[in-house]
Amino acid sequence: MADKSIDEDGSFREIVERLTAKYSEVPADRVAQIVGEVRGEMSTAKVRDFVPVLAEREAKKRIKAERP
């Protein structure tokens, strides 16, 4: 069985890549910071299966709120 933390790490890297491409006017380091903050807030979730999806949605909201 694969290590789920490795799968989740890969999912979060992909989220940063997608959101950086989608919101190119926002600096990539800021996108990564927002995604990291959201991930940290969800670190205590007992069921991890949907954390990347929920984190991406929340990160999008925060990025949209900051856009120039």
N, CA, C and O atoms as a printed pandas DataFrame, in Angstrom:
     atom_number atom_name residue_name chain_id  residue_number  x_coord  y_coord  z_coord
0              1         N          MET        A               1    0.846   -1.187    0.000
1              2        CA          MET        A               1    0.000    0.000    0.000
2              3         C          MET        A               1    0.886    1.243    0.000
3              4         O          MET        A               1    1.855    1.317    0.756
4              5         N          ALA        A               2    0.561    2.201   -0.830
5              6        CA          ALA        A               2    1.349    3.433   -0.933
6              7         C          ALA        A               2    1.142    4.301    0.301
7              8         O          ALA        A               2    0.091    4.270    0.943
8              9         N          ASP        A               3    2.163    5.062    0.607
9             10        CA          ASP        A               3    2.094    5.986    1.738
10            11         C          ASP        A               3    1.206    7.160    1.345
11            12         O          ASP        A               3    1.519    7.890    0.404
12            13         N          LYS        A               4    0.096    7.346    2.066
13            14        CA          LYS        A               4   -0.858    8.410    1.719
14            15         C          LYS        A               4   -0.267    9.802    1.870
15            16         O          LYS        A               4   -0.664   10.722    1.156
16            17         N          SER        A               5    0.687    9.970    2.800
17            18        CA          SER        A               5    1.280   11.301    2.966
18            19         C          SER        A               5    2.062   11.697    1.728
19            20         O          SER        A               5    2.102   12.874    1.370
20            21         N          ILE        A               6    2.692   10.717    1.063
21            22        CA          ILE        A               6    3.416   11.014   -0.171
22            23         C          ILE        A               6    2.424   11.407   -1.259
23            24         O          ILE        A               6    2.654   12.369   -1.991
24            25         N          ASP        A               7    1.321   10.669   -1.369
25            26        CA          ASP        A               7    0.284   11.000   -2.348
26            27         C          ASP        A               7   -0.271   12.395   -2.089
27            28         O          ASP        A               7   -0.495   13.161   -3.026
28            29         N          GLU        A               8   -0.493   12.724   -0.823
29            30        CA          GLU        A               8   -1.032   14.038   -0.479
30            31         C          GLU        A               8   -0.019   15.132   -0.809
31            32         O          GLU        A               8   -0.402   16.195   -1.299
32            33         N          ASP        A               9    1.253   14.893   -0.553
33            34        CA          ASP        A               9    2.285   15.874   -0.902
34            35         C          ASP        A               9    2.259   16.162   -2.399
35            36         O          ASP        A               9    2.330   17.318   -2.816
36            37         N          GLY        A              10    2.157   15.114   -3.197
37            38        CA          GLY        A              10    2.088   15.284   -4.647
38            39         C          GLY        A              10    0.848   16.050   -5.066
39            40         O          GLY        A              10    0.903   16.889   -5.965
40            41         N          SER        A              11   -0.255   15.766   -4.424
41            42        CA          SER        A              11   -1.500   16.480   -4.724
42            43         C          SER        A              11   -1.349   17.968   -4.448
43            44         O          SER        A              11   -1.818   18.799   -5.226
44            45         N          PHE        A              12   -0.698   18.302   -3.348
45            46        CA          PHE        A              12   -0.531   19.714   -3.016
46            47         C          PHE        A              12    0.454   20.407   -3.955
47            48         O          PHE        A              12    0.288   21.589   -4.254
48            49         N          ARG        A              13    1.462   19.700   -4.416
49            50        CA          ARG        A              13    2.358   20.290   -5.426
50            51         C          ARG        A              13    1.575   20.598   -6.699
51            52         O          ARG        A              13    1.752   21.654   -7.306
52            53         N          GLU        A              14    0.710   19.669   -7.099
53            54        CA          GLU        A              14   -0.117   19.880   -8.290
54            55         C          GLU        A              14   -1.085   21.044   -8.100
55            56         O          GLU        A              14   -1.324   21.809   -9.035
56            57         N          ILE        A              15   -1.632   21.182   -6.921
57            58        CA          ILE        A              15   -2.533   22.303   -6.630
58            59         C          ILE        A              15   -1.798   23.619   -6.801
59            60         O          ILE        A              15   -2.316   24.543   -7.429
60            61         N          VAL        A              16   -0.599   23.716   -6.250
61            62        CA          VAL        A              16    0.189   24.949   -6.384
62            63         C          VAL        A              16    0.459   25.232   -7.856
63            64         O          VAL        A              16    0.329   26.374   -8.298
64            65         N          GLU        A              17    0.834   24.209   -8.622
65            66        CA          GLU        A              17    1.096   24.396  -10.054
66            67         C          GLU        A              17   -0.155   24.887  -10.785
67            68         O          GLU        A              17   -0.082   25.832  -11.571
68            69         N          ARG        A              18   -1.290   24.255  -10.532
69            70        CA          ARG        A              18   -2.541   24.650  -11.207
70            71         C          ARG        A              18   -2.940   26.076  -10.872
71            72         O          ARG        A              18   -3.287   26.858  -11.757
72            73         N          LEU        A              19   -2.888   26.411   -9.582
73            74        CA          LEU        A              19   -3.328   27.742   -9.174
74            75         C          LEU        A              19   -2.344   28.817   -9.613
75            76         O          LEU        A              19   -2.750   29.942   -9.904
76            77         N          THR        A              20   -1.068   28.491   -9.665
77            78        CA          THR        A              20   -0.069   29.443  -10.157
78            79         C          THR        A              20   -0.320   29.745  -11.631
79            80         O          THR        A              20   -0.217   30.894  -12.060
80            81         N          ALA        A              21   -0.648   28.720  -12.397
81            82        CA          ALA        A              21   -0.944   28.918  -13.818
82            83         C          ALA        A              21   -2.253   29.683  -14.007
83            84         O          ALA        A              21   -2.340   30.561  -14.865
84            85         N          LYS        A              22   -3.254   29.358  -13.221
85            86        CA          LYS        A              22   -4.570   29.988  -13.367
86            87         C          LYS        A              22   -4.560   31.451  -12.939
87            88         O          LYS        A              22   -5.210   32.289  -13.564
88            89         N          TYR        A              23   -3.831   31.752  -11.884
89            90        CA          TYR        A              23   -3.786   33.115  -11.342
90            91         C          TYR        A              23   -2.375   33.674  -11.510
91            92         O          TYR        A              23   -1.681   33.959  -10.534
92            93         N          SER        A              24   -1.972   33.823  -12.755
93            94        CA          SER        A              24   -0.592   34.229  -13.061
94            95         C          SER        A              24   -0.262   35.635  -12.572
95            96         O          SER        A              24    0.911   35.987  -12.452
96            97         N          GLU        A              25   -1.278   36.439  -12.290
97            98        CA          GLU        A              25   -1.025   37.790  -11.790
98            99         C          GLU        A              25   -0.633   37.788  -10.308
99           100         O          GLU        A              25   -0.144   38.791   -9.789
100          101         N          VAL        A              26   -0.849   36.666   -9.638
101          102        CA          VAL        A              26   -0.466   36.517   -8.231
102          103         C          VAL        A              26    0.897   35.831   -8.199
103          104         O          VAL        A              26    1.074   34.801   -8.849
104          105         N          PRO        A              27    1.859   36.373   -7.462
105          106        CA          PRO        A              27    3.188   35.747   -7.415
106          107         C          PRO        A              27    3.115   34.281   -6.969
107          108         O          PRO        A              27    2.353   33.931   -6.068
108          109         N          ALA        A              28    3.912   33.443   -7.609
109          110        CA          ALA        A              28    3.908   32.005   -7.326
110          111         C          ALA        A              28    4.196   31.707   -5.859
111          112         O          ALA        A              28    3.614   30.787   -5.283
112          113         N          ASP        A              29    5.091   32.483   -5.255
113          114        CA          ASP        A              29    5.400   32.229   -3.845
114          115         C          ASP        A              29    4.201   32.545   -2.951
115          116         O          ASP        A              29    4.019   31.909   -1.913
116          117         N          ARG        A              30    3.393   33.509   -3.342
117          118        CA          ARG        A              30    2.188   33.832   -2.563
118          119         C          ARG        A              30    1.152   32.718   -2.703
119          120         O          ARG        A              30    0.504   32.342   -1.726
120          121         N          VAL        A              31    0.997   32.194   -3.917
121          122        CA          VAL        A              31    0.079   31.072   -4.131
122          123         C          VAL        A              31    0.509   29.892   -3.259
123          124         O          VAL        A              31   -0.320   29.280   -2.585
124          125         N          ALA        A              32    1.792   29.577   -3.272
125          126        CA          ALA        A              32    2.307   28.469   -2.464
126          127         C          ALA        A              32    2.079   28.722   -0.975
127          128         O          ALA        A              32    1.766   27.799   -0.223
128          129         N          GLN        A              33    2.237   29.961   -0.562
129          130        CA          GLN        A              33    2.023   30.306    0.843
130          131         C          GLN        A              33    0.559   30.092    1.236
131          132         O          GLN        A              33    0.271   29.517    2.285
132          133         N          ILE        A              34   -0.349   30.552    0.399
133          134        CA          ILE        A              34   -1.779   30.392    0.681
134          135         C          ILE        A              34   -2.145   28.910    0.754
135          136         O          ILE        A              34   -2.843   28.482    1.673
136          137         N          VAL        A              35   -1.673   28.137   -0.213
137          138        CA          VAL        A              35   -1.967   26.700   -0.213
138          139         C          VAL        A              35   -1.396   26.053    1.048
139          140         O          VAL        A              35   -2.045   25.203    1.656
140          141         N          GLY        A              36   -0.202   26.447    1.437
141          142        CA          GLY        A              36    0.407   25.916    2.654
142          143         C          GLY        A              36   -0.380   26.273    3.905
143          144         O          GLY        A              36   -0.535   25.451    4.808
144          145         N          GLU        A              37   -0.877   27.508    3.951
145          146        CA          GLU        A              37   -1.691   27.931    5.097
146          147         C          GLU        A              37   -2.968   27.104    5.195
147          148         O          GLU        A              37   -3.344   26.637    6.271
148          149         N          VAL        A              38   -3.621   26.934    4.059
149          150        CA          VAL        A              38   -4.867   26.162    4.040
150          151         C          VAL        A              38   -4.587   24.712    4.435
151          152         O          VAL        A              38   -5.336   24.117    5.210
152          153         N          ARG        A              39   -3.522   24.158    3.904
153          154        CA          ARG        A              39   -3.164   22.776    4.251
154          155         C          ARG        A              39   -2.922   22.649    5.754
155          156         O          ARG        A              39   -3.365   21.686    6.381
156          157         N          GLY        A              40   -2.232   23.607    6.317
157          158        CA          GLY        A              40   -1.977   23.587    7.754
158          159         C          GLY        A              40   -3.255   23.632    8.570
159          160         O          GLY        A              40   -3.377   22.953    9.589
160          161         N          GLU        A              41   -4.203   24.434    8.117
161          162        CA          GLU        A              41   -5.482   24.541    8.818
162          163         C          GLU        A              41   -6.269   23.234    8.778
163          164         O          GLU        A              41   -7.091   22.963    9.653
164          165         N          MET        A              42   -6.006   22.431    7.752
165          166        CA          MET        A              42   -6.719   21.164    7.601
166          167         C          MET        A              42   -5.903   19.979    8.108
167          168         O          MET        A              42   -6.269   18.827    7.874
168          169         N          SER        A              43   -4.823   20.249    8.785
169          170        CA          SER        A              43   -3.913   19.176    9.202
170          171         C          SER        A              43   -4.514   18.222   10.228
171          172         O          SER        A              43   -4.041   17.095   10.375
172          173         N          THR        A              44   -5.536   18.656   10.928
173          174        CA          THR        A              44   -6.133   17.790   11.946
174          175         C          THR        A              44   -7.337   16.998   11.439
175          176         O          THR        A              44   -7.979   16.279   12.205
176          177         N          ALA        A              45   -7.638   17.131   10.155
177          178        CA          ALA        A              45   -8.776   16.389    9.597
178          179         C          ALA        A              45   -8.539   14.889    9.755
179          180         O          ALA        A              45   -7.468   14.382    9.422
180          181         N          LYS        A              46   -9.523   14.203   10.252
181          182        CA          LYS        A              46   -9.391   12.759   10.483
182          183         C          LYS        A              46   -9.462   11.972    9.169
183          184         O          LYS        A              46   -8.718   11.010    8.979
184          185         N          VAL        A              47  -10.343   12.378    8.279
185          186        CA          VAL        A              47  -10.468   11.735    6.973
186          187         C          VAL        A              47   -9.687   12.584    5.977
187          188         O          VAL        A              47  -10.042   13.736    5.726
188          189         N          ARG        A              48   -8.630   12.020    5.412
189          190        CA          ARG        A              48   -7.711   12.776    4.570
190          191         C          ARG        A              48   -8.079   12.741    3.084
191          192         O          ARG        A              48   -7.539   13.523    2.301
192          193         N          ASP        A              49   -8.976   11.860    2.690
193          194        CA          ASP        A              49   -9.248   11.637    1.272
194          195         C          ASP        A              49   -9.639   12.896    0.512
195          196         O          ASP        A              49   -9.254   13.057   -0.647
196          197         N          PHE        A              50  -10.387   13.781    1.133
197          198        CA          PHE        A              50  -10.898   14.955    0.430
198          199         C          PHE        A              50  -10.156   16.241    0.776
199          200         O          PHE        A              50  -10.517   17.311    0.288
200          201         N          VAL        A              51   -9.139   16.151    1.599
201          202        CA          VAL        A              51   -8.405   17.348    2.018
202          203         C          VAL        A              51   -7.843   18.119    0.826
203          204         O          VAL        A              51   -8.016   19.337    0.779
204          205         N          PRO        A              52   -7.177   17.476   -0.146
205          206        CA          PRO        A              52   -6.665   18.265   -1.278
206          207         C          PRO        A              52   -7.756   19.019   -2.045
207          208         O          PRO        A              52   -7.555   20.171   -2.431
208          209         N          VAL        A              53   -8.893   18.386   -2.263
209          210        CA          VAL        A              53   -9.991   19.035   -2.995
210          211         C          VAL        A              53  -10.522   20.232   -2.212
211          212         O          VAL        A              53  -10.705   21.317   -2.764
212          213         N          LEU        A              54  -10.762   20.023   -0.938
213          214        CA          LEU        A              54  -11.281   21.107   -0.100
214          215         C          LEU        A              54  -10.260   22.227    0.053
215          216         O          LEU        A              54  -10.621   23.403    0.066
216          217         N          ALA        A              55   -9.001   21.866    0.169
217          218        CA          ALA        A              55   -7.948   22.870    0.304
218          219         C          ALA        A              55   -7.822   23.702   -0.968
219          220         O          ALA        A              55   -7.624   24.915   -0.899
220          221         N          GLU        A              56   -7.934   23.061   -2.120
221          222        CA          GLU        A              56   -7.841   23.807   -3.380
222          223         C          GLU        A              56   -8.996   24.802   -3.500
223          224         O          GLU        A              56   -8.791   25.936   -3.933
224          225         N          ARG        A              57  -10.180   24.397   -3.129
225          226        CA          ARG        A              57  -11.333   25.310   -3.175
226          227         C          ARG        A              57  -11.118   26.521   -2.269
227          228         O          ARG        A              57  -11.367   27.658   -2.668
228          229         N          GLU        A              58  -10.656   26.266   -1.056
229          230        CA          GLU        A              58  -10.423   27.361   -0.110
230          231         C          GLU        A              58   -9.291   28.262   -0.591
231          232         O          GLU        A              58   -9.378   29.484   -0.471
232          233         N          ALA        A              59   -8.240   27.676   -1.129
233          234        CA          ALA        A              59   -7.117   28.474   -1.634
234          235         C          ALA        A              59   -7.576   29.365   -2.788
235          236         O          ALA        A              59   -7.170   30.524   -2.870
236          237         N          LYS        A              60   -8.412   28.840   -3.675
237          238        CA          LYS        A              60   -8.946   29.646   -4.780
238          239         C          LYS        A              60   -9.699   30.860   -4.247
239          240         O          LYS        A              60   -9.526   31.972   -4.746
240          241         N          LYS        A              61  -10.532   30.647   -3.238
241          242        CA          LYS        A              61  -11.290   31.762   -2.653
242          243         C          LYS        A              61  -10.351   32.838   -2.128
243          244         O          LYS        A              61  -10.564   34.029   -2.355
244          245         N          ARG        A              62   -9.323   32.411   -1.430
245          246        CA          ARG        A              62   -8.389   33.377   -0.840
246          247         C          ARG        A              62   -7.578   34.106   -1.907
247          248         O          ARG        A              62   -7.325   35.305   -1.790
248          249         N          ILE        A              63   -7.175   33.386   -2.936
249          250        CA          ILE        A              63   -6.413   34.015   -4.022
250          251         C          ILE        A              63   -7.290   35.027   -4.748
251          252         O          ILE        A              63   -6.842   36.136   -5.036
252          253         N          LYS        A              64   -8.522   34.664   -5.045
253          254        CA          LYS        A              64   -9.441   35.589   -5.717
254          255         C          LYS        A              64   -9.648   36.848   -4.887
255          256         O          LYS        A              64   -9.750   37.945   -5.437
256          257         N          ALA        A              65   -9.710   36.698   -3.580
257          258        CA          ALA        A              65   -9.910   37.850   -2.694
258          259         C          ALA        A              65   -8.707   38.789   -2.704
259          260         O          ALA        A              65   -8.854   39.978   -2.417
260          261         N          GLU        A              66   -7.537   38.282   -3.023
261          262        CA          GLU        A              66   -6.310   39.092   -3.024
262          263         C          GLU        A              66   -5.943   39.656   -4.386
263          264         O          GLU        A              66   -5.089   40.537   -4.485
264          265         N          ARG        A              67   -6.584   39.154   -5.436
265          266        CA          ARG        A              67   -6.179   39.576   -6.783
266          267         C          ARG        A              67   -6.290   41.074   -6.940
267          268         O          ARG        A              67   -7.191   41.711   -6.393
268          269         N          PRO        A              68   -5.352   41.631   -7.701
269          270        CA          PRO        A              68   -5.399   43.092   -7.954
270          271         C          PRO        A              68   -6.580   43.484   -8.823
271          272         O          PRO        A              68   -6.760   44.663   -9.126
